[in-house]
Amino acid sequence: MEKEEEEKKVALPINCPSCSARIPAEALQRNLKVCPKCQHHFSLNARERIDLMVDNGSFQEFDADLSSFNLLDFPGYQEKLEKAQELSGSREAIITGLATVDGHKLVLGVMESSFMMASMGSVVGEKVCRAVEQAMELSCPLLICSCSGGARMQEGMVALMQMAKTSAVLGKFNQAGLLYISLLTHPTTGGVSASFASLADIILAEPGALIGFAGPRVIKQTIGQQLPPRFQRSEFLLEHGMIDLLVERSQLKETLSSLLGLHQEG
């Protein structure tokens, strides 16, 4: 009975938050969770995004056993972690591993939005650093797909320190002459946008993604001025030179394959 009810839920049409089109669930899945009418990109979980980008069966996960704990005895944090693990099916807000894209080897990290809005705590920072170090050890490119609400407040200064920690190890990666590609998805904000997400050689973004440190409402309230249309959206950042390329989800694997191929030839 529970299985039948779950299947009914999955089969229900979904309203697009951008154009209000009513989309059959199966059609949305076939279209990679992109609205066929307005091209709004719905969220993908980390496993879905990995399957979208890499060669079938090539992904080998790193550090799957790492998970956060309530190091500051923050009230209710342990319960939030347990709920996030149950909801997302992941032990932490990022999954890292080794894979191939059309035969090109790379290390990748993909953030999980359903785990406390992919907030960055000590374990997220540690897994990013370990992934960078693995890429250096293997002398292969690095890809990190970001989506985040920022640093995890329940870990206080420890979470904020991950900005410096990840930036430092990426400095070593850059000195080693290796390729780092960053993919920004909706939303990429706070400490993640101000650290490893913005330090890549090539920065890609999905259409319509909110990207920035503070949110537009906070900025507007702070400066008391009307912000430009689509402020902090990926299209706005592309126009102002903050990212290198907008990539439709259907073109993502092909784009990555081209970039990795060019790097290999170089």
C-alpha positions in Angstrom: 0.0 0.0 0.0 2.8 2.4 0.9 4.6 1.7 -2.4 1.4 2.4 -4.4 0.9 5.7 -2.6 4.5 6.6 -3.3 4.1 5.8 -7.0 1.0 8.0 -7.1 2.9 10.9 -5.6 5.7 10.5 -8.2 3.2 10.5 -11.0 1.6 13.8 -10.1 2.2 16.7 -12.5 4.6 19.5 -11.3 4.0 23.2 -11.6 7.0 25.2 -12.9 7.8 27.9 -10.4 9.0 30.2 -13.3 6.2 30.0 -15.9 3.5 28.0 -14.0 3.3 25.3 -16.7 2.0 22.0 -15.5 4.5 19.3 -16.4 3.9 15.6 -16.1 6.5 14.1 -13.7 7.8 11.6 -16.3 8.2 14.2 -18.9 10.2 16.4 -16.5 12.5 13.5 -15.7 13.0 12.7 -19.4 14.0 16.4 -19.9 16.6 16.2 -17.2 14.4 18.2 -14.8 14.3 21.2 -17.1 10.9 22.9 -17.9 10.2 22.2 -21.6 8.3 25.5 -21.9 10.6 28.1 -20.2 13.8 26.1 -19.6 13.7 26.6 -15.8 16.2 24.3 -14.3 14.8 22.3 -11.3 17.2 21.1 -8.7 19.0 17.8 -9.1 20.3 15.8 -6.2 24.0 14.9 -6.1 23.5 11.4 -7.4 21.4 12.6 -10.3 24.0 15.1 -11.3 26.8 12.6 -11.1 24.8 10.2 -13.4 24.2 13.1 -15.8 27.8 14.0 -16.1 30.0 10.9 -15.9 30.4 7.7 -17.9 28.1 4.9 -16.8 29.6 2.9 -13.9 32.8 5.0 -13.7 32.2 6.8 -10.5 34.3 5.7 -7.5 33.3 7.5 -4.3 35.9 8.9 -1.8 35.4 9.3 1.9 31.8 8.1 2.0 32.1 7.4 5.7 32.8 11.0 6.8 30.0 12.9 8.5 29.6 15.8 10.8 28.9 15.7 14.6 27.8 18.4 17.0 31.2 19.6 18.0 29.9 22.9 19.6 26.9 21.3 21.4 24.6 23.5 19.3 21.0 22.9 20.4 19.2 20.6 18.0 22.1 20.2 15.6 22.5 16.5 16.0 18.8 16.0 15.2 19.1 18.2 12.1 22.1 16.1 10.9 20.2 12.9 11.3 17.1 14.3 9.6 19.3 15.6 6.7 20.9 12.2 6.3 17.6 10.5 6.2 16.1 13.1 3.7 19.1 13.2 1.3 20.3 9.6 1.6 23.8 11.0 2.0 26.0 11.3 5.0 27.1 14.8 4.2 26.4 17.8 2.0 28.9 16.8 -0.7 29.8 13.6 -2.5 33.4 13.3 -3.9 35.0 10.7 -6.0 36.9 9.7 -9.2 35.2 9.2 -12.5 35.5 9.6 -16.3 33.7 11.8 -18.8 33.9 10.3 -22.3 37.0 8.5 -21.1 38.7 11.6 -19.6 39.6 11.0 -16.0 38.8 13.6 -13.3 38.1 14.0 -9.6 34.8 15.6 -8.8 32.8 16.9 -5.9 29.0 17.4 -6.1 27.1 19.3 -3.4 23.7 17.9 -2.1 21.1 20.6 -1.8 18.7 18.5 0.3 21.4 18.2 3.1 20.8 21.3 5.1 20.8 23.4 1.9 24.3 22.1 1.1 25.7 24.3 3.9 29.5 24.1 4.4 30.7 22.7 7.7 34.0 21.1 8.7 33.3 17.9 6.9 32.3 19.6 3.6 35.6 21.6 3.8 37.6 18.4 4.6 36.1 16.4 1.8 36.7 19.3 -0.7 40.4 19.4 0.5 40.8 15.6 0.2 39.3 15.7 -3.3 41.8 18.4 -4.3 44.7 16.4 -2.9 43.5 13.3 -4.7 43.5 15.2 -8.0 47.0 16.4 -7.3 48.2 12.9 -6.5 46.6 11.5 -9.7 47.6 14.6 -11.8 44.1 14.9 -13.2 41.5 17.7 -13.5 39.1 18.6 -10.8 35.4 19.5 -11.1 33.3 20.8 -8.2 29.6 21.4 -8.7 28.3 23.9 -6.1 24.9 24.7 -4.6 24.9 26.1 -1.1 23.2 28.4 1.3 26.7 29.2 2.8 28.6 28.3 5.9 26.8 26.1 8.5 25.9 28.4 11.4 25.7 25.4 13.9 29.5 25.0 13.5 30.3 28.7 14.0 33.9 29.8 13.3 34.9 26.2 12.4 32.6 26.4 9.4 34.0 29.8 8.4 37.5 28.5 8.6 36.7 26.1 5.7 36.8 29.1 3.4 40.5 29.7 4.1 41.3 26.0 4.2 39.8 25.1 0.8 41.2 28.3 -0.8 44.7 27.3 0.5 44.7 23.8 -0.9 43.3 25.1 -4.3 46.3 27.6 -4.3 48.6 24.5 -4.3 46.5 22.9 -6.9 46.9 25.9 -9.1 50.7 26.0 -8.6 50.8 22.4 -9.7 49.4 23.5 -13.1 46.3 21.3 -13.0 42.8 22.2 -14.4 40.0 23.1 -12.0 36.5 23.6 -13.4 33.7 24.9 -11.2 30.0 24.5 -12.0 27.7 26.9 -10.2 24.1 25.8 -9.8 21.1 27.4 -8.0 21.8 28.7 -5.5 25.5 29.2 -4.8 25.8 31.7 -2.0 27.7 32.7 1.2 31.0 31.2 2.1 31.0 28.6 -0.7 30.6 31.3 -3.4 33.3 33.3 -1.7 35.8 30.5 -1.6 36.3 27.3 -3.6 33.3 27.8 -6.0 34.9 31.0 -7.4 38.6 30.0 -7.6 38.5 27.8 -10.7 40.3 28.2 -14.0 37.0 27.8 -15.8 33.7 28.8 -14.1 30.5 27.4 -15.6 26.9 28.0 -14.5 23.5 26.7 -15.1 20.9 29.2 -16.5 19.0 31.2 -13.9 21.2 30.3 -11.0 21.4 32.7 -8.0 25.1 33.3 -7.4 26.5 35.7 -4.8 27.7 36.2 -1.2 24.7 38.0 0.4 21.3 37.6 -1.1 19.8 40.4 -3.2 17.2 41.2 -0.6 19.9 41.8 2.1 21.9 43.9 -0.3 18.9 46.0 -1.3 18.0 46.6 2.4 21.6 47.5 3.2 22.3 50.0 0.4 18.8 51.3 0.1 18.8 51.2 -3.7 16.9 49.4 -6.4 19.0 46.6 -7.8 19.4 45.9 -11.6 17.0 43.3 -13.2 18.2 39.7 -12.7 20.9 40.9 -10.3 23.1 38.0 -9.1 21.6 35.6 -11.6 24.1 33.6 -13.8 23.1 35.6 -16.9 23.9 38.9 -15.1 27.3 37.5 -13.9 28.2 36.3 -17.4 27.5 39.8 -18.8 29.8 41.3 -16.2 32.7 38.8 -16.6 32.2 36.9 -13.4 31.7 33.5 -15.0 32.9 32.1 -18.3 30.0 30.1 -19.8 26.4 29.3 -19.3 25.7 25.7 -19.9 22.3 24.1 -20.5 21.9 20.9 -18.6 21.5 18.8 -21.8 24.9 20.2 -23.0 26.8 19.7 -19.7 28.5 16.4 -20.4 29.4 17.4 -23.9 30.9 20.7 -22.7 32.9 19.0 -19.9 34.2 16.5 -22.4 35.3 19.2 -24.8 37.1 21.2 -22.0 38.8 18.1 -20.7 39.9 17.1 -24.2 41.3 20.5 -25.0 43.2 20.4 -21.7 44.6 16.9 -22.4 45.8 18.0 -25.9 47.4 21.1 -24.4 
